[in-house]
Amino acid sequence: MLTNLLELYVHDFSEHVAVPLKPNGRFDVSLDERWWTADDHFPFLVLHRHELAGFALVRRGSRVTTDTELMDVAEFFVVRGARRRGVGLAAAHALFARFPGRWELRIRRSNAAAKSFWLRAAAALLGHDAELSSFSSQGVDWDVVRLDSSRAHAR
């Protein structure tokens, strides 16, 4: 199931990263085994009205700093038919609630839609804008949204 969703995700993401199609017409990108075996990797399915609508892969530890305690959103995907219906927002907030504390959301600068989504999700959770910074690594420019979900705004 997740492998099939990953194909859709990679298709969308190929707009930002060159991922070649294989001769079979698929991307055939596989997930690292750590998603199933490591204690600090957490795969989730996103459901909308009891139907599959996407996935989220989160892990403990920064990919930007040496901080080993914060949570990192490695991959996040909602199928196009479920977008703009609050599905992604609900899924993001469920993740923040599942792991209360500090989060780091890395977004390729070329992915303006993802940046807009994560800034909205963070602001809705916190009741104010989240911290935003940027960095470059291996020729890729990134924006980073940082928030502490244990300090979520009481609604």
Secondary structure, 3 states (H helix, E strand, C coil): CHHHHHHHHHHHHCCCCCCCCCCCCCCCCCCCCHHHHCCCEEEEEEEECCEEEEEEEEEECCCCCCCCCCEEEEEEEECHHHCCCCHHHHHHHHHHHHCCCEEEEEEECCCHHHHHHHHHHHHHHHCCCCEEEEEEECCEEEEEEEEEHHHCCCC
